[in-house]
Amino acid sequence: MKVANRLATLPPYLFARIEQKIEEAKTKGVDVISLGIGDPDLPTPEHIVEVLVKQAYNPENHRYPTSTGLLSFRAAVAKWYQARFGVTLDPNSEIVTLIGSKEGIGHISFCYLQEGDYALVPDPGYPVYSIGASLAGAENYFLPLDEDKGFLLDLSLVPSDVARKAKLLFINYPNNPTGAVADKKFYEEVVSFARAYDIIVCHDAAYSEITFDGYAAPSFLEVQGARDVGIEFHSLSKTYNMTGWRLGWAAGNPEIIKALGTLKSNLDSGVFQAIQYAGIAALEGPQECIERMRAVYQERRDVAVEGLRSMGWNGTLPKATIYMWIQVPHGYTSTQFAELVLEKAGVVITPGIGYGDHGEGYFRIALTVDKERIAEAFTRIKNAFGRLW
Ligand SMILES: *Cc1c(COP(=O)(O)O)cnc(C)c1O
């Protein structure tokens, strides 16, 4: 049976070849170190797991949840936003629970886009933004993230005829894959652009809590007028090492939140309530676990930086996320370099082209293995290549 065009025309999976090479290396007995995976290796804090276990025994939680989530979970989100960002949200109308933020990011396109519409999407970027828009039948207009602009979107590059046809703008800071951060001034520019062209802003804030050197990331919703034009996606995945649990939310403009809730009520039946109770425990419980996690990633980042510098790299240190976005040494494409590093050093890095055409010239490493393995990875790369930059 032939699949529908919307599926058949999805872009090819760019990491397929490198995944095949990883398998080949492993079969040959190579001790492969993967700096490729954007999935935290640290466990979910115990006090959160304990609540899941307890709630799993309660038969009330064995039935269908509501698709928009327990009001008590949304109230915990509102309380967290108030404490963390000074943003007041109505848990009834301005927050919807998601089965991980990826679910909502994919589905928002189905709420607002149809044929002839555009989504404005960062390149490089998290693939779900453009793929959601494509599946909904819309066109993507890719906006380059340039290092000399701090990897911030330059909205002046959007032609006005595209801006007029655009319904959604996706932004993501702290950013995957570049590790870049945005200040409130940037968000203010985004709000005024969105107002001028009547565009909905979807800010993906999945990494807002993974920050270093004392930096604290602002929320898009802190900026005046943000709630008139957009929503913010958030998730417990990275903040509390809960990627496998599938729990997130969207918050902000009540009309947009309602549209997303309406779509969801027709497609899914929400998140297992025991997981939502565990989510409440995460948001309302002790937050030292986040501080400890930040220290772990920061230390790993510093080990990676030391390794890179020993090979002549002199880039800037990321202030946030679990990633480093590094220029490919001269003379290689990102794919060639990634394949060579795997072949010669047994280390997996991700070629930048996998995150969009504009990701060419870079590779991404994820700080999701312990610092000894990171040090070992760079020792091997240095032994194989010597000076690279
Ligand atoms: C990890 C990640 C998310 C979180 O996805 P969940 O579905 O909440 O697990 C969202 N956006 C980006 C850019 C990410 O890297």
The ligand as an SDF file (V2000), in Angstrom:
LIG
                    3D

 15 15  0  0  0  0  0  0  0  0999 V2000
   14.2870   17.8110   24.0120 C   0  0  0  0  0  0  0  0  0  0  0  0
   13.5930   18.9170   23.3090 C   0  0  0  0  0  0  0  0  0  0  0  0
   12.2400   19.1660   23.5630 C   0  0  0  0  0  0  0  0  0  0  0  0
   11.4720   18.3740   24.5900 C   0  0  0  0  0  0  0  0  0  0  0  0
   10.6760   17.4360   23.9970 O   0  0  0  0  0  0  0  0  0  0  0  0
    9.6730   16.6260   24.9000 P   0  0  0  0  0  0  0  0  0  0  0  0
    8.6660   16.1470   23.8990 O   0  0  0  0  0  0  0  0  0  0  0  0
    9.0770   17.5560   25.8890 O   0  0  0  0  0  0  0  0  0  0  0  0
   10.4370   15.5160   25.5320 O   0  0  0  0  0  0  0  0  0  0  0  0
   11.6410   20.2300   22.9350 C   0  0  0  0  0  0  0  0  0  0  0  0
   12.3360   21.0190   22.0960 N   0  0  0  0  0  0  0  0  0  0  0  0
   13.6260   20.8130   21.8380 C   0  0  0  0  0  0  0  0  0  0  0  0
   14.3490   21.7440   20.9410 C   0  0  0  0  0  0  0  0  0  0  0  0
   14.2890   19.7440   22.4280 C   0  0  0  0  0  0  0  0  0  0  0  0
   15.5720   19.5320   22.1440 O   0  0  0  0  0  0  0  0  0  0  0  0
  1  2  1  0
  2  3  1  0
  2 14  2  0
  3  4  1  0
  3 10  2  0
  4  5  1  0
  5  6  1  0
  6  7  2  0
  6  8  1  0
  6  9  1  0
 10 11  1  0
 11 12  2  0
 12 13  1  0
 12 14  1  0
 14 15  1  0
M  END
$$$$
